[in-house]
Amino acid sequence: MMTQHPNTTPHVPRTPPRTPSPTDHSFVGNLRYSPYYHGMSHRSVFDRLSTTPTHASSHRQEEERKIRERRQLRLDHEKLQSPRLDRATSPTSGSSIVTSPKRTPRRMDEFFGRIYKQDTVCSLHHHNVERPHVDDKVKDDESKEPPMTLVVQTKSTKEEIDLGRYPEVLTSIHNYWNGKLSGRGCALDILEALWKRDCAVLDDKMWEVYPARVEEDRDAVGVFYVEKRATKDYKGSYGSAIVKGKVQFVKEEGVLVKDYSFTKSE
């Protein structure tokens, strides 16, 4: 019979770990022997979630793919519109020199002939042709004074007014061409002069004269529409008188009053 020392622990023989079967799920420890556990033991839950595609990431990837496709289509379209890009070589290919097609001597002569015949500054320098400078031409046009004339045109007649009889109109036209009077003011003076000429028979006691109207044409420069009217309502007698026309300032022809009309009814 063996005796045991009181200070020593009894020897317990170690049993070898048993190898559970894959279908044995009696305890949680069996999971460490499964292939699924060995494949996912080094990955946490957050790692698995980050690698699993979500709806937002799938949508973002789809949008990026569409953007790349649109960019590629645009580049292909530009390449088709620029044929020279097909002959050019990229800088990374070892040669960045664009080789142009060779020209024959005949084509070169035709090319330089067209360049020589073009009306450019270089071609004018080669030809000994004296032409007036643009500034000189503008100065000549500005130095010419416009004619001091007033022409009244109706549908059937054309009359040139003697401005000697209307010194105020002559002064207004002169001031307009010299920039001292606006076109509206000059057109108003012309209308008043024509009104006095054609409506002098109107009795101020029987007729009520309204102020003149002057409107500038928005589509044309130096064109004004003028109109002046009067009405009569005196002791059972009624009537109306209207003077209207289109005043146009033309530097080469003077002042024109087109479509002038004077109507009087009683």
Helices and strands as residue ranges (DSSP letters): G 28-33, H 35-40, H 45-51, H 55-81, H 84-87, G 91-93, H 105-117, H 121-126, H 134-143, E 150-153, E 158-161, G 163-165, H 167-177, H 183-198, E 207-209, E 213-216, E 223-234, E 237-250, E 254-265
